[in-house]
Amino acid sequence: MASKPIRIGLIGYGFMGRTHSNAYSQLAHFFDTDHYPVRQAVCGRSEDKVKAFAEKWGFESYETDWRELVKRDDIDAIDICTPNNSHAEIALECIKHGKMILCEKPLALNGEEGESMVKAVEDSGLPNLVWYNYRFLPAVSHAKNIVDAGELGRVFHYRANFLQDWTISEDLPQGGEALWRLDAAAAGSGVTGDLLAHCIDTARWINGDIVSVSAMTETFIKERVHTATGEKQAVTIDDACAFLARFENGSLAIFESTRYARGHKALYTFEINGEHKSIFWDLHDLNRLQYFDHGVPGDRRGWSNIHVSDGDQPYCGNWWVPGLCLGYEHSFTHALYEFFKDLDDPQPKKRYPDFRDALGTQYVCDAVLDSAKSGQWVDVKKA
């Protein structure tokens, strides 16, 4: 079968725009699919910047109004790399114009907004992806395969954290192109939607639905200068969040995230404890999966390291020889591969997260924030 082009329109040229553009440029070099991406156009508000981005990253054209991009007949799919408060508006307009959608996470500002997106895209039948990229790192996918094979037996515990330290300074403003994540109007929430959403997506993918949560949040610096006004305004995002959770399979969980963990730039870890085995993963050592097997003789029992780089491990056979490492950027190429290879697959269950999967994660985030306000356990709505 001849490969078919999928003409991409990218909205946003910041950090995530670069990571996605790199994936578009690499996919066909390393993976064979019936579809391949064409970098057709990129959109951004600054003409000088978006033109330079288009030239640097190989896009054939550019726009400064996303509405014009969405209308174009030479675009098949729209990649949304904008702040969270614009995801729903752009996605709904894409659906009106029959465009496939690849949307940055989180799906929306809240579950109610996400519901409208899910209904519209499912009614349309258009393929859709949400870029929860960490599940596509080989070691994380390997952990998923181990759990799916039943090797851990009954799962008792899941624990995860995502720690950063970049917002500790009181002088850091909120809002604007670089710091919109500190502005609740643009981001919806703080670490819950930005960092814990990644942990939640991975946990739900590997261990099943979360059914209830009990959370606490804190905003350590109560006021920051807003870049739009130059004046101090109340900070309404969560700087830190920790919550307990129960999974549908009966296992218990602890999740923690903060941007106030001095010394940590992006420490994301998870551990799963089962009746037979345990596994542990650390983003700072992302090619290794720690593995404990209680079934080996007692005098040989201990944690072992699986270096996930061999050809029979997820995605690795498409890259380098065993022992050589992959990085953060490869996860986006793998996500794109899963999306493209399933475009002609009639089976509804995909290996990548779609809008409905992301809505489930959004429901958990909503419940976490509700619980932190009420001080009570909150049941999680099922997507």
C-alpha positions as CSV (number, residue, x, y, z in Angstrom):
1,M,0.0,0.0,0.0
2,A,1.4,3.4,-0.9
3,S,2.0,5.8,2.0
4,K,-0.5,8.6,2.3
5,P,0.4,12.1,3.4
6,I,-1.2,13.7,6.4
7,R,-0.8,17.5,6.0
8,I,-0.2,19.0,9.4
9,G,-1.2,22.5,10.6
10,L,0.6,23.4,13.9
11,I,-0.8,26.1,16.1
12,G,1.9,27.4,18.5
13,Y,5.7,27.5,18.1
14,G,6.9,27.4,21.7
15,F,8.5,24.5,23.6
16,M,5.8,21.9,22.7
17,G,5.7,23.2,19.1
18,R,9.4,22.3,18.8
19,T,9.0,18.9,20.3
20,H,6.1,18.0,18.0
21,S,7.9,19.4,15.0
22,N,10.9,17.2,15.8
23,A,8.6,14.2,15.9
24,Y,7.1,15.1,12.5
25,S,10.6,15.3,11.0
26,Q,11.8,12.0,12.5
27,L,8.8,9.6,12.1
28,A,9.4,8.5,8.5
29,H,13.1,8.0,9.1
30,F,12.6,5.3,11.7
31,F,9.0,3.9,11.4
32,D,7.1,2.5,8.5
33,T,3.4,3.5,8.5
34,D,0.7,3.8,5.8
35,H,0.6,7.5,6.6
36,Y,3.3,10.1,6.9
37,P,3.3,13.7,8.2
38,V,3.8,16.7,5.9
39,R,4.7,19.9,7.7
40,Q,2.2,22.0,5.8
41,A,1.8,25.2,7.9
42,V,2.5,26.6,11.3
43,C,0.5,29.4,13.1
44,G,1.5,32.0,15.6
45,R,0.6,35.6,16.5
46,S,4.0,37.1,15.7
47,E,4.7,37.1,12.0
48,D,8.4,37.5,12.4
49,K,8.7,34.6,14.9
50,V,6.3,32.2,13.1
51,K,8.0,32.8,9.7
52,A,11.4,32.1,11.3
53,F,10.0,28.9,12.9
54,A,8.5,27.7,9.6
55,E,11.9,28.1,7.9
56,K,13.8,26.5,10.7
57,W,11.5,23.5,11.1
58,G,10.6,22.9,7.5
59,F,6.9,24.0,7.4
60,E,5.9,25.0,3.9
61,S,3.8,28.1,4.9
62,Y,2.6,30.0,8.0
63,E,-0.4,31.9,9.3
64,T,-0.9,34.4,12.0
65,D,-4.6,33.6,12.6
66,W,-5.5,30.1,13.7
67,R,-9.0,30.4,12.3
68,E,-7.6,30.9,8.9
69,L,-5.3,27.9,9.3
70,V,-8.3,25.7,10.4
71,K,-10.2,26.7,7.3
72,R,-7.5,25.7,4.8
73,D,-8.3,22.9,2.4
74,D,-4.7,21.8,2.2
75,I,-4.6,20.8,5.9
76,D,-5.7,17.4,7.2
77,A,-4.9,17.6,10.9
78,I,-4.4,20.3,13.4
79,D,-1.9,20.1,16.2
80,I,-2.9,22.3,19.1
81,C,0.1,23.6,21.1
82,T,-1.5,26.6,22.8
83,P,-2.3,27.4,26.4
84,N,-5.0,25.3,28.0
85,N,-7.8,27.9,27.9
86,S,-7.8,27.8,24.0
87,H,-7.9,24.0,23.5
88,A,-11.7,23.7,23.4
89,E,-12.4,26.6,21.1
90,I,-9.7,25.5,18.6
91,A,-10.7,21.9,18.8
92,L,-14.4,22.6,18.2
93,E,-13.6,24.7,15.2
94,C,-11.3,22.0,13.8
95,I,-14.2,19.6,14.1
96,K,-16.5,21.9,12.1
97,H,-13.9,21.9,9.3
98,G,-13.4,18.1,9.4
99,K,-9.8,18.2,10.7
100,M,-8.1,15.4,12.7
101,I,-6.8,16.8,16.0
102,L,-3.6,16.3,18.0
103,C,-4.0,18.3,21.2
104,E,-1.5,19.1,23.9
105,K,-2.4,18.0,27.5
106,P,-4.5,18.6,29.5
107,L,-7.5,18.3,27.3
108,A,-9.3,21.3,28.7
109,L,-9.7,23.6,31.6
110,N,-12.1,21.2,33.4
111,G,-14.3,18.2,32.8
112,E,-17.3,20.1,31.7
113,E,-15.4,21.8,28.9
114,G,-13.8,18.5,28.0
115,E,-17.2,16.8,27.7
116,S,-18.2,19.1,24.9
117,M,-15.0,18.3,23.1
118,V,-15.4,14.6,23.5
119,K,-19.0,14.6,22.3
120,A,-18.2,16.7,19.2
121,V,-15.2,14.7,18.2
122,E,-16.9,11.3,18.7
123,D,-20.0,12.5,16.8
124,S,-17.7,13.5,13.9
125,G,-15.7,10.3,13.9
126,L,-12.5,12.3,13.4
127,P,-9.3,10.7,14.7
128,N,-7.9,12.5,17.8
129,L,-4.9,12.3,20.1
130,V,-3.9,14.0,23.3
131,W,-0.1,14.3,23.8
132,Y,0.4,12.4,27.1
133,N,3.9,11.5,25.9
134,Y,5.5,9.8,28.9
135,R,3.6,6.6,28.4
136,F,5.5,6.2,25.1
137,L,8.9,6.1,26.6
138,P,10.1,2.5,26.1
139,A,10.6,1.7,29.8
140,V,7.1,3.0,30.7
141,S,5.5,1.0,27.9
142,H,7.5,-2.0,29.1
143,A,6.0,-1.5,32.6
144,K,2.6,-1.5,31.0
145,N,3.2,-4.7,29.2
146,I,4.5,-6.4,32.4
147,V,1.4,-5.4,34.3
148,D,-0.9,-6.4,31.4
149,A,0.7,-9.8,31.4
150,G,-0.3,-10.3,35.0
151,E,3.2,-10.7,36.3
152,L,2.7,-8.5,39.3
153,G,-0.3,-10.5,40.4
154,R,-2.8,-8.5,42.5
155,V,-1.7,-4.9,42.7
156,F,-1.6,-3.3,46.2
157,H,0.0,0.1,45.8
158,Y,0.8,2.7,43.2
159,R,2.8,5.8,44.1
160,A,4.0,8.7,41.9
161,N,5.5,12.1,42.1
162,F,6.5,14.9,39.8
163,L,8.8,17.5,41.4
164,Q,10.2,20.8,40.1
165,D,11.6,24.0,41.7
166,W,11.3,26.7,39.0
167,T,8.7,28.9,40.7
168,I,10.2,29.4,44.1
169,S,11.3,33.0,43.5
170,E,8.8,35.6,44.7
171,D,10.0,37.9,41.8
172,L,8.7,35.6,39.1
173,P,5.6,37.2,37.5
174,Q,2.5,35.4,36.3
175,G,0.9,35.4,32.8
176,G,2.2,36.1,29.4
177,E,3.8,34.0,26.7
178,A,6.4,32.3,29.0
179,L,4.6,32.2,32.3
180,W,0.9,31.5,31.4
181,R,1.2,28.3,33.5
182,L,1.1,30.5,36.6
183,D,-2.1,32.2,35.5
184,A,-5.2,30.2,36.4
185,A,-7.2,31.9,33.7
186,A,-4.9,30.4,31.0
187,A,-3.9,27.2,32.7
188,G,-7.0,26.2,34.7
189,S,-4.8,24.9,37.6
190,G,-1.2,24.7,38.6
191,V,0.7,21.5,39.2
192,T,-2.5,19.4,39.2
193,G,-3.2,20.0,35.5
194,D,0.4,20.5,34.4
195,L,2.4,17.8,36.2
196,L,0.0,15.5,38.0
197,A,-2.0,15.0,34.9
198,H,1.0,13.2,33.4
199,C,1.2,11.0,36.5
200,I,-2.5,10.3,36.4
201,D,-2.6,9.4,32.7
202,T,0.2,6.9,33.2
203,A,-1.4,5.4,36.3
204,R,-4.8,5.0,34.6
205,W,-3.2,3.5,31.5
206,I,-1.2,1.0,33.5
207,N,-3.4,0.3,36.6
208,G,-6.9,1.2,35.6
209,D,-9.5,3.8,36.7
210,I,-9.1,5.9,39.8
211,V,-12.5,5.9,41.6
212,S,-12.0,8.3,44.6
213,V,-9.4,10.9,45.9
214,S,-8.6,12.9,49.0
215,A,-6.3,15.8,48.3
216,M,-4.6,18.9,49.7
217,T,-3.1,21.8,47.8
218,E,-1.1,24.9,48.7
219,T,-0.2,28.2,47.0
220,F,2.9,29.3,48.8
221,I,3.3,32.8,47.2
222,K,-0.2,34.4,47.3
223,E,0.4,37.4,45.0
224,R,2.6,37.9,41.9
225,V,2.9,40.7,39.4
226,H,0.8,40.0,36.3
227,T,2.5,40.7,33.0
228,A,-0.7,42.0,31.5
229,T,-1.2,44.7,34.1
230,G,2.1,45.2,35.7
231,E,0.3,45.0,39.1
232,K,0.2,42.4,41.8
233,Q,-2.7,40.0,41.6
234,A,-3.8,37.0,43.6
235,V,-2.2,33.7,42.5
236,T,-5.0,31.2,42.1
237,I,-3.1,28.2,40.9
238,D,-1.9,25.4,43.1
239,D,1.9,25.4,43.7
240,A,1.8,22.0,45.3
241,C,-0.6,19.1,45.5
242,A,-0.7,15.7,47.2
243,F,-3.5,13.3,47.2
244,L,-4.5,9.8,48.2
245,A,-6.5,7.7,45.7
246,R,-8.3,4.4,45.3
247,F,-8.2,2.5,42.1
248,E,-11.1,0.4,40.7
249,N,-8.9,-2.7,41.2
250,G,-8.7,-2.1,44.9
251,S,-5.2,-0.8,45.0
252,L,-4.2,2.3,46.9
253,A,-2.2,5.3,45.6
254,I,-0.2,8.3,46.7
255,F,0.5,11.1,44.3
256,E,2.6,14.3,44.9
257,S,3.6,17.2,42.8
258,T,5.2,20.6,43.5
259,R,7.2,23.3,41.9
260,Y,8.8,24.1,45.2
261,A,11.1,21.1,45.6
262,R,14.5,22.8,45.6
263,G,17.0,20.7,43.6
264,H,14.5,19.0,41.3
265,K,14.0,20.1,37.7
266,A,11.8,17.3,36.5
267,L,11.8,14.3,38.9
268,Y,9.0,12.1,37.8
269,T,8.8,8.6,39.3
270,F,6.3,5.8,39.8
271,E,6.4,2.5,41.7
272,I,3.9,-0.3,41.6
273,N,3.8,-3.0,44.2
274,G,2.1,-6.3,43.5
275,E,1.8,-9.6,45.3
276,H,4.6,-11.2,43.2
277,K,6.7,-8.4,41.8
278,S,7.3,-4.6,42.0
279,I,8.5,-2.2,39.4
280,F,9.9,1.3,39.7
281,W,10.7,4.0,37.1
282,D,12.5,7.3,37.2
283,L,12.5,10.0,34.5
284,H,16.0,10.9,35.4
285,D,17.1,7.4,34.4
286,L,14.4,6.9,31.8
287,N,16.0,4.0,29.9
288,R,15.9,1.7,33.0
289,L,13.0,-0.1,34.7
290,Q,13.7,-1.3,38.2
291,Y,12.3,-4.8,38.7
292,F,11.8,-6.9,41.9
293,D,10.8,-10.6,41.6
294,H,9.9,-12.3,44.9
295,G,9.8,-15.6,43.1
296,V,13.6,-16.0,42.8
297,P,15.5,-17.9,45.6
298,G,15.9,-15.8,48.8
299,D,19.6,-15.6,48.5
300,R,19.4,-14.1,45.0
301,R,16.4,-11.8,45.7
302,G,16.8,-8.1,45.2
303,W,16.0,-5.2,42.8
304,S,17.4,-5.6,39.3
305,N,17.8,-3.1,36.5
306,I,16.3,-3.7,33.1
307,H,18.0,-1.5,30.6
308,V,15.2,-0.9,28.1
309,S,17.1,-0.5,24.9
310,D,17.0,-3.9,23.2
311,G,15.3,-4.6,20.0
312,D,12.5,-6.7,21.5
313,Q,11.5,-4.0,23.9
314,P,9.0,-1.3,23.0
315,Y,10.0,0.9,20.1
316,C,13.7,0.3,20.6
317,G,14.2,-2.0,17.5
318,N,13.4,1.0,15.3
319,W,16.3,3.1,16.6
320,W,19.9,2.2,17.6
321,V,21.7,-0.9,18.6
322,P,21.1,-2.4,22.1
323,G,22.6,-0.4,24.9
324,L,22.4,3.0,23.3
325,C,19.8,5.3,24.9
326,L,16.7,7.2,23.8
327,G,15.5,10.4,25.4
328,Y,12.5,12.6,26.1
329,E,12.1,13.7,22.5
330,H,11.6,10.1,21.2
331,S,8.4,9.7,23.2
332,F,6.6,12.2,20.9
333,T,7.8,10.3,17.8
334,H,6.4,7.1,19.3
335,A,3.1,8.8,20.1
336,L,2.8,10.0,16.5
337,Y,3.7,6.5,15.3
338,E,0.8,4.9,17.3
339,F,-1.6,7.6,16.0
340,F,-0.6,7.2,12.4
341,K,-0.5,3.4,12.3
342,D,-4.1,3.2,13.7
343,L,-5.7,5.7,11.3
344,D,-7.1,2.9,9.2
345,D,-7.8,0.5,12.1
346,P,-11.5,0.1,12.7
347,Q,-11.0,-1.2,16.3
348,P,-12.1,1.5,18.7
349,K,-9.4,0.7,21.4
350,K,-6.2,2.4,20.5
351,R,-2.8,2.4,22.3
352,Y,-2.6,6.2,22.3
353,P,-4.7,8.5,24.5
354,D,-7.7,10.1,22.7
355,F,-10.0,12.8,23.9
356,R,-12.1,10.3,26.0
357,D,-9.0,8.9,27.7
358,A,-7.9,12.5,28.5
359,L,-11.3,13.3,29.8
360,G,-10.9,10.5,32.3
361,T,-7.7,12.1,33.5
362,Q,-9.4,15.5,33.6
363,Y,-12.2,14.1,35.8
364,V,-9.5,12.9,38.3
365,C,-7.9,16.4,38.3
366,D,-11.3,18.0,38.9
367,A,-12.0,15.6,41.8
368,V,-8.5,16.4,43.3
369,L,-9.2,20.1,43.2
370,D,-12.7,19.7,44.6
371,S,-11.3,17.5,47.4
372,A,-8.6,20.0,48.3
373,K,-11.3,22.7,48.7
374,S,-13.8,20.6,50.7
375,G,-11.3,18.6,52.7
376,Q,-13.4,15.5,51.9
377,W,-13.0,12.3,49.9
378,V,-14.5,12.9,46.4
379,D,-15.7,10.2,44.0
380,V,-14.3,10.5,40.4
381,K,-16.7,10.7,37.5
382,K,-16.2,7.9,35.0
383,A,-15.4,8.9,31.4
